[in-house]
Amino acid sequence: MMENKLIETRLVKRHSQFPTVCIYCNKQIPADDLHYVEEGISGHIHSLIARKYCQSCYTKYGEQILLHEKKL
């Protein structure tokens, strides 16, 4: 049986190397645009499962809401 571990995370500012999609609003984030990527504080989160958020959602909702609230 697989253990369900919760990893404490934060958002870090990054420039995308490739186009990606905001997990919150589903808008495309073009390559080289500023966005925020989920990063583990005490554990590693693989880049394929780390959630990504656009600058607009980060500015509008803030880190705490994006990381801890279910999508509206």
N, C-alpha and C positions, 0 to 999 in steps of 0.2 A: 504494500500500500504506500502510495506517495504522500509525503508530508507536505502540507500546505504552509509555506513560510511567507511571512510578510516582510518585505524589505523596506526600510525607511528610505524615502527618496526626496530629492530636491530637483529644481529645474536650473539648468545652466544655459547661458547664452551661447549660441553657435551660429556659424554661417554654413548653410547647407552646400555640400559639394554637388549634390544631385537634387533634382526636383523631388519634393515629398509632399505629404498631405497632412494638414492639421487634424489631429484626432478628435478635436472638440467641435469644430465648425465644418469640417470636410473640404475646406478651401485648399487649393494647391499653393504650396510654398515654392517659388521658383529657385533654381540653383543660385547660389551666392547670396540669397536673402537671409536676413537675420531671423532666427527662430529660437525656441527654447526646447531643450531635450531633457528628458527625465534621466537622472543619474542616481545610483545608489549611494547613500551616505556611508554605510558600514559594509555593504555587500555590492558585488558587481551585477549590473543589469546588462545583458547582451544587447547590442545595438539593434538587433532585429525586433526585440520586444519593447525597447524603450519608447515611451510615448513622446510624440513631438507636437508642439503647439506653435501657432503663428504669433507674430508680434502683436497683432490686433487682439486676440483672445487673452494673451498674457496681460496686456495693458488694461483691458476691460474687466477681467475677472480676478486676476492675481493668482499667485502660485498656490495658495491654500485652497481656494475653490477648485482650481483645475485638478489638483492632485487628490483631493479628498471628497469631491462631490460627483455623483453620477451625472452623466450627460442629461441636459434638460430635454 
